[in-house]
Amino acid sequence: MATAAQLRKIEVMWFNISRQTNDADREKALTVMLQKITGKSHLRFLTHNDVSKMIKALNAMKKDKE
């Protein structure tokens, strides 16, 4: 399973990248992205491999945003 630090990193990256304006919408959008990329329904189910996939995807989004 992923560590607390890895999950926090995903949350912080998502907070900085997402276009949603409130926490509820931001969380909902993250859940959709998690499902698409990893097939998991919540951060707590991520493995180390899933974390790598998510960070790679978030970094790609960050580059597109800039």
N, CA, C and O atoms as a Tripos MOL2 file, in Angstrom:
@<TRIPOS>MOLECULE
protein
  264   263    66     0     0
PROTEIN
NO_CHARGES

@<TRIPOS>ATOM
      1 N           0.8360   -1.1910    0.0000 N.3       1 MET1
      2 CA          0.0000    0.0000    0.0000 C.3       1 MET1
      3 C           0.8780    1.2510    0.0000 C.2       1 MET1
      4 O           2.0340    1.2190    0.4220 O.2       1 MET1
      5 N           0.3200    2.3190   -0.4690 N.am      2 ALA2
      6 CA          1.0370    3.5920   -0.5350 C.3       2 ALA2
      7 C           1.2110    4.1780    0.8640 C.2       2 ALA2
      8 O           0.4050    3.9350    1.7610 O.2       2 ALA2
      9 N           2.2700    4.9450    1.0250 N.am      3 THR3
     10 CA          2.5190    5.5860    2.3190 C.3       3 THR3
     11 C           1.6880    6.8660    2.4380 C.2       3 THR3
     12 O           1.1790    7.3890    1.4470 O.2       3 THR3
     13 N           1.5670    7.3470    3.6570 N.am      4 ALA4
     14 CA          0.8310    8.5920    3.9050 C.3       4 ALA4
     15 C           1.4850    9.7570    3.1690 C.2       4 ALA4
     16 O           0.7890   10.6330    2.6550 O.2       4 ALA4
     17 N           2.8030    9.7750    3.1150 N.am      5 ALA5
     18 CA          3.5210   10.8550    2.4310 C.3       5 ALA5
     19 C           3.2380   10.8400    0.9280 C.2       5 ALA5
     20 O           3.0840   11.8950    0.3130 O.2       5 ALA5
     21 N           3.1720    9.6560    0.3440 N.am      6 GLN6
     22 CA          2.8720    9.5560   -1.0850 C.3       6 GLN6
     23 C           1.4570   10.0460   -1.3780 C.2       6 GLN6
     24 O           1.2290   10.7550   -2.3580 O.2       6 GLN6
     25 N           0.5250    9.6700   -0.5350 N.am      7 LEU7
     26 CA         -0.8640   10.0930   -0.7380 C.3       7 LEU7
     27 C          -0.9950   11.6040   -0.5710 C.2       7 LEU7
     28 O          -1.7250   12.2580   -1.3160 O.2       7 LEU7
     29 N          -0.2980   12.1400    0.3920 N.am      8 ARG8
     30 CA         -0.3280   13.5910    0.6090 C.3       8 ARG8
     31 C           0.2580   14.3150   -0.5930 C.2       8 ARG8
     32 O          -0.2430   15.3680   -0.9880 O.2       8 ARG8
     33 N           1.3200   13.7580   -1.1810 N.am      9 LYS9
     34 CA          1.9310   14.3670   -2.3610 C.3       9 LYS9
     35 C           0.9270   14.4360   -3.5090 C.2       9 LYS9
     36 O           0.8380   15.4510   -4.1990 O.2       9 LYS9
     37 N           0.1780   13.3650   -3.7090 N.am     10 ILE10
     38 CA         -0.8430   13.3560   -4.7580 C.3      10 ILE10
     39 C          -1.8980   14.4170   -4.4670 C.2      10 ILE10
     40 O          -2.2940   15.1560   -5.3680 O.2      10 ILE10
     41 N          -2.3520   14.4990   -3.2360 N.am     11 GLU11
     42 CA         -3.3690   15.4850   -2.8720 C.3      11 GLU11
     43 C          -2.8850   16.9130   -3.1130 C.2      11 GLU11
     44 O          -3.6270   17.7420   -3.6390 O.2      11 GLU11
     45 N          -1.6450   17.1960   -2.7290 N.am     12 VAL12
     46 CA         -1.1000   18.5480   -2.9120 C.3      12 VAL12
     47 C          -0.9400   18.8660   -4.3970 C.2      12 VAL12
     48 O          -1.2780   19.9620   -4.8450 O.2      12 VAL12
     49 N          -0.4230   17.9000   -5.1540 N.am     13 MET13
     50 CA         -0.2700   18.1240   -6.5940 C.3      13 MET13
     51 C          -1.6340   18.3770   -7.2310 C.2      13 MET13
     52 O          -1.7830   19.2790   -8.0550 O.2      13 MET13
     53 N          -2.6180   17.5840   -6.8480 N.am     14 TRP14
     54 CA         -3.9590   17.7370   -7.4070 C.3      14 TRP14
     55 C          -4.5510   19.0960   -7.0360 C.2      14 TRP14
     56 O          -5.1710   19.7480   -7.8770 O.2      14 TRP14
     57 N          -4.3700   19.5230   -5.8050 N.am     15 PHE15
     58 CA         -4.8710   20.8230   -5.3660 C.3      15 PHE15
     59 C          -4.2940   21.9360   -6.2370 C.2      15 PHE15
     60 O          -5.0060   22.8770   -6.5860 O.2      15 PHE15
     61 N          -3.0190   21.8390   -6.5890 N.am     16 ASN16
     62 CA         -2.3620   22.8740   -7.3840 C.3      16 ASN16
     63 C          -2.7030   22.8140   -8.8640 C.2      16 ASN16
     64 O          -2.6010   23.8240   -9.5610 O.2      16 ASN16
     65 N          -3.1050   21.6570   -9.3510 N.am     17 ILE17
     66 CA         -3.3610   21.4840  -10.7830 C.3      17 ILE17
     67 C          -4.8380   21.6190  -11.1450 C.2      17 ILE17
     68 O          -5.1710   22.1620  -12.1990 O.2      17 ILE17
     69 N          -5.7160   21.1330  -10.2860 N.am     18 SER18
     70 CA         -7.1340   21.0530  -10.6310 C.3      18 SER18
     71 C          -7.7510   22.4290  -10.8520 C.2      18 SER18
     72 O          -7.2860   23.4400  -10.3260 O.2      18 SER18
     73 N          -8.8110   22.4280  -11.6490 N.am     19 ARG19
     74 CA         -9.5120   23.6730  -11.9700 C.3      19 ARG19
     75 C         -10.7560   23.8810  -11.1170 C.2      19 ARG19
     76 O         -11.4230   24.9090  -11.2280 O.2      19 ARG19
     77 N         -11.0700   22.9060  -10.2630 N.am     20 GLN20
     78 CA        -12.2500   23.0150   -9.4200 C.3      20 GLN20
     79 C         -12.0360   24.0990   -8.3650 C.2      20 GLN20
     80 O         -10.9130   24.3540   -7.9290 O.2      20 GLN20
     81 N         -13.1250   24.7200   -7.9720 N.am     21 THR21
     82 CA        -13.0300   25.8690   -7.0710 C.3      21 THR21
     83 C         -13.3470   25.5530   -5.6200 C.2      21 THR21
     84 O         -13.0890   26.3800   -4.7450 O.2      21 THR21
     85 N         -13.9030   24.3720   -5.3380 N.am     22 ASN22
     86 CA        -14.1820   24.0290   -3.9380 C.3      22 ASN22
     87 C         -13.7260   22.5990   -3.6500 C.2      22 ASN22
     88 O         -13.5020   21.8080   -4.5660 O.2      22 ASN22
     89 N         -13.5950   22.2920   -2.3880 N.am     23 ASP23
     90 CA        -13.0340   21.0050   -1.9740 C.3      23 ASP23
     91 C         -13.8720   19.8090   -2.4220 C.2      23 ASP23
     92 O         -13.3190   18.7820   -2.8140 O.2      23 ASP23
     93 N         -15.1780   19.9280   -2.3710 N.am     24 ALA24
     94 CA        -16.0480   18.8080   -2.7520 C.3      24 ALA24
     95 C         -15.8740   18.4710   -4.2300 C.2      24 ALA24
     96 O         -15.7280   17.3040   -4.5910 O.2      24 ALA24
     97 N         -15.8890   19.4900   -5.0800 N.am     25 ASP25
     98 CA        -15.7070   19.2640   -6.5130 C.3      25 ASP25
     99 C         -14.3070   18.7380   -6.8100 C.2      25 ASP25
    100 O         -14.1250   17.8770   -7.6710 O.2      25 ASP25
    101 N         -13.3280   19.2630   -6.0950 N.am     26 ARG26
    102 CA        -11.9420   18.8340   -6.2840 C.3      26 ARG26
    103 C         -11.7850   17.3560   -5.9250 C.2      26 ARG26
    104 O         -11.1200   16.6080   -6.6410 O.2      26 ARG26
    105 N         -12.3930   16.9420   -4.8260 N.am     27 GLU27
    106 CA        -12.3230   15.5440   -4.4010 C.3      27 GLU27
    107 C         -13.0310   14.6210   -5.3930 C.2      27 GLU27
    108 O         -12.5420   13.5350   -5.7040 O.2      27 GLU27
    109 N         -14.1900   15.0690   -5.8850 N.am     28 LYS28
    110 CA        -14.9440   14.2860   -6.8610 C.3      28 LYS28
    111 C         -14.1330   14.0950   -8.1470 C.2      28 LYS28
    112 O         -14.0970   13.0000   -8.7070 O.2      28 LYS28
    113 N         -13.4890   15.1630   -8.6080 N.am     29 ALA29
    114 CA        -12.6870   15.0900   -9.8280 C.3      29 ALA29
    115 C         -11.4630   14.1880   -9.6330 C.2      29 ALA29
    116 O         -11.0840   13.4580  -10.5480 O.2      29 ALA29
    117 N         -10.8530   14.2330   -8.4670 N.am     30 LEU30
    118 CA         -9.7180   13.3610   -8.1800 C.3      30 LEU30
    119 C         -10.1570   11.9010   -8.1890 C.2      30 LEU30
    120 O          -9.4320   11.0400   -8.6880 O.2      30 LEU30
    121 N         -11.3160   11.6190   -7.6510 N.am     31 THR31
    122 CA        -11.8360   10.2490   -7.6440 C.3      31 THR31
    123 C         -12.0370    9.7420   -9.0720 C.2      31 THR31
    124 O         -11.7190    8.5920   -9.3730 O.2      31 THR31
    125 N         -12.5570   10.5870   -9.9380 N.am     32 VAL32
    126 CA        -12.7470   10.2060  -11.3400 C.3      32 VAL32
    127 C         -11.3980    9.9180  -11.9910 C.2      32 VAL32
    128 O         -11.2460    8.9230  -12.7000 O.2      32 VAL32
    129 N         -10.4300   10.7800  -11.7510 N.am     33 MET33
    130 CA         -9.1030   10.5840  -12.3290 C.3      33 MET33
    131 C          -8.4560    9.3020  -11.7930 C.2      33 MET33
    132 O          -7.8650    8.5430  -12.5610 O.2      33 MET33
    133 N          -8.5630    9.0570  -10.4940 N.am     34 LEU34
    134 CA         -8.0390    7.8250   -9.9030 C.3      34 LEU34
    135 C          -8.6370    6.6000  -10.5820 C.2      34 LEU34
    136 O          -7.9260    5.6520  -10.9150 O.2      34 LEU34
    137 N          -9.9350    6.6300  -10.7800 N.am     35 GLN35
    138 CA        -10.6320    5.5040  -11.3990 C.3      35 GLN35
    139 C         -10.1230    5.2660  -12.8170 C.2      35 GLN35
    140 O          -9.9020    4.1220  -13.2160 O.2      35 GLN35
    141 N          -9.9360    6.3410  -13.5760 N.am     36 LYS36
    142 CA         -9.4750    6.2100  -14.9530 C.3      36 LYS36
    143 C          -8.0440    5.6890  -15.0340 C.2      36 LYS36
    144 O          -7.7380    4.8490  -15.8800 O.2      36 LYS36
    145 N          -7.1760    6.1730  -14.1720 N.am     37 ILE37
    146 CA         -5.7570    5.8380  -14.2680 C.3      37 ILE37
    147 C          -5.4060    4.5300  -13.5720 C.2      37 ILE37
    148 O          -4.6150    3.7430  -14.0910 O.2      37 ILE37
    149 N          -5.9890    4.2950  -12.3990 N.am     38 THR38
    150 CA         -5.5860    3.1260  -11.6150 C.3      38 THR38
    151 C          -6.6720    2.0590  -11.4840 C.2      38 THR38
    152 O          -6.3780    0.9090  -11.1600 O.2      38 THR38
    153 N          -7.9110    2.4350  -11.7330 N.am     39 GLY39
    154 CA         -9.0100    1.4970  -11.5240 C.3      39 GLY39
    155 C          -9.4460    1.4130  -10.0750 C.2      39 GLY39
    156 O         -10.3030    0.5990   -9.7300 O.2      39 GLY39
    157 N          -8.8620    2.2530   -9.2160 N.am     40 LYS40
    158 CA         -9.1940    2.2540   -7.7900 C.3      40 LYS40
    159 C         -10.1640    3.4010   -7.4970 C.2      40 LYS40
    160 O         -10.1600    4.4240   -8.1820 O.2      40 LYS40
    161 N         -10.9910    3.2130   -6.4730 N.am     41 SER41
    162 CA        -12.0300    4.1940   -6.1920 C.3      41 SER41
    163 C         -11.6560    5.2160   -5.1210 C.2      41 SER41
    164 O         -12.4020    6.1710   -4.9030 O.2      41 SER41
    165 N         -10.5130    5.0370   -4.4450 N.am     42 HIS42
    166 CA        -10.1170    5.9790   -3.3990 C.3      42 HIS42
    167 C          -8.6120    5.9250   -3.2130 C.2      42 HIS42
    168 O          -7.9780    4.9080   -3.4940 O.2      42 HIS42
    169 N          -8.0480    7.0210   -2.7400 N.am     43 LEU43
    170 CA         -6.6030    7.0830   -2.5080 C.3      43 LEU43
    171 C          -6.1110    5.9840   -1.5730 C.2      43 LEU43
    172 O          -5.0100    5.4670   -1.7610 O.2      43 LEU43
    173 N          -6.8940    5.6230   -0.5880 N.am     44 ARG44
    174 CA         -6.4320    4.6500    0.4100 C.3      44 ARG44
    175 C          -6.1810    3.2580   -0.1770 C.2      44 ARG44
    176 O          -5.5480    2.4220    0.4680 O.2      44 ARG44
    177 N          -6.6700    3.0030   -1.3860 N.am     45 PHE45
    178 CA         -6.4840    1.6920   -2.0120 C.3      45 PHE45
    179 C          -5.2690    1.6370   -2.9340 C.2      45 PHE45
    180 O          -4.9820    0.5860   -3.5080 O.2      45 PHE45
    181 N          -4.5560    2.7440   -3.0840 N.am     46 LEU46
    182 CA         -3.4470    2.7870   -4.0280 C.3      46 LEU46
    183 C          -2.2400    1.9810   -3.5490 C.2      46 LEU46
    184 O          -1.9230    1.9390   -2.3600 O.2      46 LEU46
    185 N          -1.5860    1.3500   -4.5080 N.am     47 THR47
    186 CA         -0.3250    0.6620   -4.2530 C.3      47 THR47
    187 C           0.8110    1.5920   -4.6650 C.2      47 THR47
    188 O           0.5730    2.6740   -5.2020 O.2      47 THR47
    189 N           2.0370    1.1660   -4.4130 N.am     48 HIS48
    190 CA          3.1930    1.9810   -4.8170 C.3      48 HIS48
    191 C           3.2090    2.1760   -6.3350 C.2      48 HIS48
    192 O           3.5650    3.2500   -6.8200 O.2      48 HIS48
    193 N           2.8290    1.1480   -7.0760 N.am     49 ASN49
    194 CA          2.7760    1.2430   -8.5310 C.3      49 ASN49
    195 C           1.7170    2.2460   -8.9810 C.2      49 ASN49
    196 O           1.9500    3.0160   -9.9120 O.2      49 ASN49
    197 N           0.5700    2.2410   -8.3320 N.am     50 ASP50
    198 CA         -0.5010    3.1910   -8.6450 C.3      50 ASP50
    199 C          -0.0530    4.6260   -8.3660 C.2      50 ASP50
    200 O          -0.3810    5.5400   -9.1220 O.2      50 ASP50
    201 N           0.6910    4.8190   -7.2880 N.am     51 VAL51
    202 CA          1.1900    6.1490   -6.9460 C.3      51 VAL51
    203 C           2.0860    6.6650   -8.0640 C.2      51 VAL51
    204 O           1.9930    7.8300   -8.4520 O.2      51 VAL51
    205 N           2.9470    5.8060   -8.5780 N.am     52 SER52
    206 CA          3.8280    6.2010   -9.6840 C.3      52 SER52
    207 C           3.0180    6.6350  -10.9010 C.2      52 SER52
    208 O           3.3370    7.6380  -11.5400 O.2      52 SER52
    209 N           1.9790    5.8850  -11.2150 N.am     53 LYS53
    210 CA          1.1090    6.2280  -12.3510 C.3      53 LYS53
    211 C           0.4500    7.5920  -12.1440 C.2      53 LYS53
    212 O           0.4110    8.4200  -13.0540 O.2      53 LYS53
    213 N          -0.0630    7.8090  -10.9370 N.am     54 MET54
    214 CA         -0.7440    9.0700  -10.6510 C.3      54 MET54
    215 C           0.2150   10.2580  -10.7060 C.2      54 MET54
    216 O          -0.1200   11.2980  -11.2720 O.2      54 MET54
    217 N           1.3940   10.1120  -10.1280 N.am     55 ILE55
    218 CA          2.3570   11.2140  -10.1380 C.3      55 ILE55
    219 C           2.7990   11.5190  -11.5590 C.2      55 ILE55
    220 O           2.9640   12.6840  -11.9190 O.2      55 ILE55
    221 N           2.9900   10.5010  -12.3590 N.am     56 LYS56
    222 CA          3.3560   10.7010  -13.7680 C.3      56 LYS56
    223 C           2.2510   11.4670  -14.5000 C.2      56 LYS56
    224 O           2.5330   12.3970  -15.2550 O.2      56 LYS56
    225 N           1.0080   11.0780  -14.2790 N.am     57 ALA57
    226 CA         -0.1300   11.7520  -14.9190 C.3      57 ALA57
    227 C          -0.2650   13.1970  -14.4400 C.2      57 ALA57
    228 O          -0.5220   14.0950  -15.2420 O.2      57 ALA57
    229 N          -0.0940   13.4230  -13.1440 N.am     58 LEU58
    230 CA         -0.2020   14.7790  -12.6040 C.3      58 LEU58
    231 C           0.9270   15.6700  -13.1130 C.2      58 LEU58
    232 O           0.7080   16.8510  -13.3830 O.2      58 LEU58
    233 N           2.1230   15.1190  -13.2440 N.am     59 ASN59
    234 CA          3.2320   15.8980  -13.8040 C.3      59 ASN59
    235 C           2.9650   16.2720  -15.2550 C.2      59 ASN59
    236 O           3.2930   17.3780  -15.6840 O.2      59 ASN59
    237 N           2.3710   15.3520  -16.0120 N.am     60 ALA60
    238 CA          2.0150   15.6480  -17.4050 C.3      60 ALA60
    239 C           0.9630   16.7510  -17.4630 C.2      60 ALA60
    240 O           1.0390   17.6380  -18.3140 O.2      60 ALA60
    241 N          -0.0030   16.7010  -16.5750 N.am     61 MET61
    242 CA         -1.0280   17.7660  -16.5200 C.3      61 MET61
    243 C          -0.4190   19.0980  -16.1620 C.2      61 MET61
    244 O          -0.8030   20.1360  -16.7020 O.2      61 MET61
    245 N           0.5350   19.0680  -15.2470 N.am     62 LYS62
    246 CA          1.2090   20.2980  -14.8230 C.3      62 LYS62
    247 C           1.9390   20.9470  -15.9960 C.2      62 LYS62
    248 O           1.8850   22.1630  -16.1790 O.2      62 LYS62
    249 N           2.6190   20.1210  -16.7840 N.am     63 LYS63
    250 CA          3.3520   20.6400  -17.9500 C.3      63 LYS63
    251 C           2.3850   21.2170  -18.9760 C.2      63 LYS63
    252 O           2.6760   22.2440  -19.5890 O.2      63 LYS63
    253 N           1.2360   20.5670  -19.1720 N.am     64 ASP64
    254 CA          0.2330   21.0610  -20.1120 C.3      64 ASP64
    255 C          -0.3650   22.3830  -19.6480 C.2      64 ASP64
    256 O          -0.7090   23.2390  -20.4630 O.2      64 ASP64
    257 N          -0.4860   22.5440  -18.3400 N.am     65 LYS65
    258 CA         -1.0750   23.7490  -17.7700 C.3      65 LYS65
    259 C          -0.1690   24.9670  -17.9160 C.2      65 LYS65
    260 O          -0.6460   26.0980  -18.0120 O.2      65 LYS65
    261 N           1.1330   24.7300  -17.9310 N.am     66 GLU66
    262 CA          2.0930   25.8310  -17.9900 C.3      66 GLU66
    263 C           2.2030   26.3880  -19.3570 C.2      66 GLU66
    264 O           2.9700   27.3250  -19.5820 O.2      66 GLU66
@<TRIPOS>BOND
     1     1     2 1
     2     2     3 1
     3     3     4 2
     4     3     5 am
     5     5     6 1
     6     6     7 1
     7     7     8 2
     8     7     9 am
     9     9    10 1
    10    10    11 1
    11    11    12 2
    12    11    13 am
    13    13    14 1
    14    14    15 1
    15    15    16 2
    16    15    17 am
    17    17    18 1
    18    18    19 1
    19    19    20 2
    20    19    21 am
    21    21    22 1
    22    22    23 1
    23    23    24 2
    24    23    25 am
    25    25    26 1
    26    26    27 1
    27    27    28 2
    28    27    29 am
    29    29    30 1
    30    30    31 1
    31    31    32 2
    32    31    33 am
    33    33    34 1
    34    34    35 1
    35    35    36 2
    36    35    37 am
    37    37    38 1
    38    38    39 1
    39    39    40 2
    40    39    41 am
    41    41    42 1
    42    42    43 1
    43    43    44 2
    44    43    45 am
    45    45    46 1
    46    46    47 1
    47    47    48 2
    48    47    49 am
    49    49    50 1
    50    50    51 1
    51    51    52 2
    52    51    53 am
    53    53    54 1
    54    54    55 1
    55    55    56 2
    56    55    57 am
    57    57    58 1
    58    58    59 1
    59    59    60 2
    60    59    61 am
    61    61    62 1
    62    62    63 1
    63    63    64 2
    64    63    65 am
    65    65    66 1
    66    66    67 1
    67    67    68 2
    68    67    69 am
    69    69    70 1
    70    70    71 1
    71    71    72 2
    72    71    73 am
    73    73    74 1
    74    74    75 1
    75    75    76 2
    76    75    77 am
    77    77    78 1
    78    78    79 1
    79    79    80 2
    80    79    81 am
    81    81    82 1
    82    82    83 1
    83    83    84 2
    84    83    85 am
    85    85    86 1
    86    86    87 1
    87    87    88 2
    88    87    89 am
    89    89    90 1
    90    90    91 1
    91    91    92 2
    92    91    93 am
    93    93    94 1
    94    94    95 1
    95    95    96 2
    96    95    97 am
    97    97    98 1
    98    98    99 1
    99    99   100 2
   100    99   101 am
   101   101   102 1
   102   102   103 1
   103   103   104 2
   104   103   105 am
   105   105   106 1
   106   106   107 1
   107   107   108 2
   108   107   109 am
   109   109   110 1
   110   110   111 1
   111   111   112 2
   112   111   113 am
   113   113   114 1
   114   114   115 1
   115   115   116 2
   116   115   117 am
   117   117   118 1
   118   118   119 1
   119   119   120 2
   120   119   121 am
   121   121   122 1
   122   122   123 1
   123   123   124 2
   124   123   125 am
   125   125   126 1
   126   126   127 1
   127   127   128 2
   128   127   129 am
   129   129   130 1
   130   130   131 1
   131   131   132 2
   132   131   133 am
   133   133   134 1
   134   134   135 1
   135   135   136 2
   136   135   137 am
   137   137   138 1
   138   138   139 1
   139   139   140 2
   140   139   141 am
   141   141   142 1
   142   142   143 1
   143   143   144 2
   144   143   145 am
   145   145   146 1
   146   146   147 1
   147   147   148 2
   148   147   149 am
   149   149   150 1
   150   150   151 1
   151   151   152 2
   152   151   153 am
   153   153   154 1
   154   154   155 1
   155   155   156 2
   156   155   157 am
   157   157   158 1
   158   158   159 1
   159   159   160 2
   160   159   161 am
   161   161   162 1
   162   162   163 1
   163   163   164 2
   164   163   165 am
   165   165   166 1
   166   166   167 1
   167   167   168 2
   168   167   169 am
   169   169   170 1
   170   170   171 1
   171   171   172 2
   172   171   173 am
   173   173   174 1
   174   174   175 1
   175   175   176 2
   176   175   177 am
   177   177   178 1
   178   178   179 1
   179   179   180 2
   180   179   181 am
   181   181   182 1
   182   182   183 1
   183   183   184 2
   184   183   185 am
   185   185   186 1
   186   186   187 1
   187   187   188 2
   188   187   189 am
   189   189   190 1
   190   190   191 1
   191   191   192 2
   192   191   193 am
   193   193   194 1
   194   194   195 1
   195   195   196 2
   196   195   197 am
   197   197   198 1
   198   198   199 1
   199   199   200 2
   200   199   201 am
   201   201   202 1
   202   202   203 1
   203   203   204 2
   204   203   205 am
   205   205   206 1
   206   206   207 1
   207   207   208 2
   208   207   209 am
   209   209   210 1
   210   210   211 1
   211   211   212 2
   212   211   213 am
   213   213   214 1
   214   214   215 1
   215   215   216 2
   216   215   217 am
   217   217   218 1
   218   218   219 1
   219   219   220 2
   220   219   221 am
   221   221   222 1
   222   222   223 1
   223   223   224 2
   224   223   225 am
   225   225   226 1
   226   226   227 1
   227   227   228 2
   228   227   229 am
   229   229   230 1
   230   230   231 1
   231   231   232 2
   232   231   233 am
   233   233   234 1
   234   234   235 1
   235   235   236 2
   236   235   237 am
   237   237   238 1
   238   238   239 1
   239   239   240 2
   240   239   241 am
   241   241   242 1
   242   242   243 1
   243   243   244 2
   244   243   245 am
   245   245   246 1
   246   246   247 1
   247   247   248 2
   248   247   249 am
   249   249   250 1
   250   250   251 1
   251   251   252 2
   252   251   253 am
   253   253   254 1
   254   254   255 1
   255   255   256 2
   256   255   257 am
   257   257   258 1
   258   258   259 1
   259   259   260 2
   260   259   261 am
   261   261   262 1
   262   262   263 1
   263   263   264 2
@<TRIPOS>SUBSTRUCTURE
     1 MET1         2 RESIDUE 1 A MET
     2 ALA2         6 RESIDUE 1 A ALA
     3 THR3        10 RESIDUE 1 A THR
     4 ALA4        14 RESIDUE 1 A ALA
     5 ALA5        18 RESIDUE 1 A ALA
     6 GLN6        22 RESIDUE 1 A GLN
     7 LEU7        26 RESIDUE 1 A LEU
     8 ARG8        30 RESIDUE 1 A ARG
     9 LYS9        34 RESIDUE 1 A LYS
    10 ILE10       38 RESIDUE 1 A ILE
    11 GLU11       42 RESIDUE 1 A GLU
    12 VAL12       46 RESIDUE 1 A VAL
    13 MET13       50 RESIDUE 1 A MET
    14 TRP14       54 RESIDUE 1 A TRP
    15 PHE15       58 RESIDUE 1 A PHE
    16 ASN16       62 RESIDUE 1 A ASN
    17 ILE17       66 RESIDUE 1 A ILE
    18 SER18       70 RESIDUE 1 A SER
    19 ARG19       74 RESIDUE 1 A ARG
    20 GLN20       78 RESIDUE 1 A GLN
    21 THR21       82 RESIDUE 1 A THR
    22 ASN22       86 RESIDUE 1 A ASN
    23 ASP23       90 RESIDUE 1 A ASP
    24 ALA24       94 RESIDUE 1 A ALA
    25 ASP25       98 RESIDUE 1 A ASP
    26 ARG26      102 RESIDUE 1 A ARG
    27 GLU27      106 RESIDUE 1 A GLU
    28 LYS28      110 RESIDUE 1 A LYS
    29 ALA29      114 RESIDUE 1 A ALA
    30 LEU30      118 RESIDUE 1 A LEU
    31 THR31      122 RESIDUE 1 A THR
    32 VAL32      126 RESIDUE 1 A VAL
    33 MET33      130 RESIDUE 1 A MET
    34 LEU34      134 RESIDUE 1 A LEU
    35 GLN35      138 RESIDUE 1 A GLN
    36 LYS36      142 RESIDUE 1 A LYS
    37 ILE37      146 RESIDUE 1 A ILE
    38 THR38      150 RESIDUE 1 A THR
    39 GLY39      154 RESIDUE 1 A GLY
    40 LYS40      158 RESIDUE 1 A LYS
    41 SER41      162 RESIDUE 1 A SER
    42 HIS42      166 RESIDUE 1 A HIS
    43 LEU43      170 RESIDUE 1 A LEU
    44 ARG44      174 RESIDUE 1 A ARG
    45 PHE45      178 RESIDUE 1 A PHE
    46 LEU46      182 RESIDUE 1 A LEU
    47 THR47      186 RESIDUE 1 A THR
    48 HIS48      190 RESIDUE 1 A HIS
    49 ASN49      194 RESIDUE 1 A ASN
    50 ASP50      198 RESIDUE 1 A ASP
    51 VAL51      202 RESIDUE 1 A VAL
    52 SER52      206 RESIDUE 1 A SER
    53 LYS53      210 RESIDUE 1 A LYS
    54 MET54      214 RESIDUE 1 A MET
    55 ILE55      218 RESIDUE 1 A ILE
    56 LYS56      222 RESIDUE 1 A LYS
    57 ALA57      226 RESIDUE 1 A ALA
    58 LEU58      230 RESIDUE 1 A LEU
    59 ASN59      234 RESIDUE 1 A ASN
    60 ALA60      238 RESIDUE 1 A ALA
    61 MET61      242 RESIDUE 1 A MET
    62 LYS62      246 RESIDUE 1 A LYS
    63 LYS63      250 RESIDUE 1 A LYS
    64 ASP64      254 RESIDUE 1 A ASP
    65 LYS65      258 RESIDUE 1 A LYS
    66 GLU66      262 RESIDUE 1 A GLU
